[in-house]
Amino acid sequence: MSRRVAFFLVDKVALVLQQHAVLACNLDYPIDKFCGEMIEDVEEDKSFWDKTFAENMAIVCTADILYKCLAHSYIRMDEINLLVFDEAHHAKKNHTYARIIKDFYVDVEEDKRPRILGMTASPVDAQVDPKVAAAELEGLLHAQIATAADPAALQYTLTRLKAEEIVEYDRRPDNWETPLNQRLKMLVGQYEVFHKPFAFTETACAELGPWCADRYWQLFFREEDLARLEARCEMEILGVSAYRQDTREQVGRVRQAYDLVKNHEFGRPKLSTDSLSSKVIELVKVLRKQFEDPDQDPRCIVFVKQRNTASLLVDLLQQPEMHIEGLKSGMLVSGYIHHSITPC
């Protein structure tokens, strides 16, 4: 039989690195990891996938990546020996987990199908009959749910959940901007390379506060990236018209924006609404409360929707004015550890 590969599938990009780290530390076999942003340039390169599957015994990736590989025939279902579904209860309706089974797994001869391991804390995640939902999940995954014979025995291994604490905060208008952001928009807002940054900063002032919104540009405009930004703007201008006489002047706006940020007086962050949003102020207060006991060894995860938000919060917590004894901040996004904001 030809060489076969195992796939560990996750539902969210952020889990790729986490699960890969656990497997890599506990297995002596070559294991690789992939999520969308990691393979944008090679996604449709069959030679890349042939090499990847030949060199690794297991792949940790989002379900979408395996689905695309199967759809493009970069790998066949009978070339997989094990499918692990993390948070397997998602395997229903049109979720990618379910589509992998329905579109590729069921058509393979039974003796050539990979084995399936589905992992979940609860096979039911909706207001439906638990027995019906469990049966449907078993049928779709061609598997059998296994748990402790005596559920009461589990109560001694579970930790007591802490009571949920709800914190209220004030909200500012989403379109609230800082003067620095407005001046930058007048200079370079028309260029496509700046569209994503401005899309973020349009709401960052309200969500994170003026200091964080301006700090974003200080981290974005790095001297080593200036030439690349200028080149991209020049290509955009020439793509519209190769005979513009003011091309040099237009490209010069990028350097003017860089100089504007470089010479801007940013000040220092403080726990006031003149500097930070009410939401961020409350977050800092909660963290200080959790880390105030020197006898405890607390851990904390703050979930956010955008990479730039995570990066700015880490940067903020590293400022001397926001120092919290015992707290060392870092961030995990899209399968990578990031320490700074880079141009989009």
Secondary structure, 3 states (H helix, E strand, C coil): CCCCEEEEEECCCHHHHHHHHHHHHHCCCCEEEECHHHCCCCCCCHHHHHHHHHHCCEEEEEHHHHHHHHHCCCCCHHHEEEEEEECHHHCCCCCHHHHHHHHHHCCCCHHHCCEEEEECCCCCCCCCCHHHHHHHHHHHHCCCCCCCCCHHHHHHCCCCCCCCCCCCCCCCCCCCCCHHHHHHHHHHCCCHHHHHHHHHHHHHHHHCCHHHHHHHHHHHCCHHHHHHHHHHHHHHHHHHCCCCCCHHHHHHHHHHHHHHHHCCCCCCCCCCCCCCCHHHHHHHHHHHHHHCCCCCCCCCCCCCCCHHHHHHHHHHHCCHHHCCCCCCCCCEECCEECCCCCCC
